[in-house]
């Protein structure tokens, strides 16, 4: 219940305050969001499998975002930022769909 309340407060604050993202971090925001979604789907899957650990979830969430942003930053420094961004999106997308399939199988028993 506390998580839902925090999510609602965060959404309301985001709509009311209308934050702007600095231009320096704009290329990394989509990658960070996809990495965060990967961690969220992994956490949901772990919860349904009865193996959820809040410490593992928090570390996974932060680590996924930092590593994905670092890979994109490294790609920008090497001049191949677009290609590495695409690679990160593909890998995390595969993980998200894999977790979504496991969640679907668990919920619908199919």
Secondary structure, DSSP 8 states (H G I E B T S, - for coil): -HHHHHHHHHHHHHHHH-----TTTHHHHHHHHHHHHHHHHHHHHHHHTT---HHHHHHHHHHHHHHHHHHHHHHHHHT-HHHHHHHHHHHHHHHHHHHHHHHHHHHH--
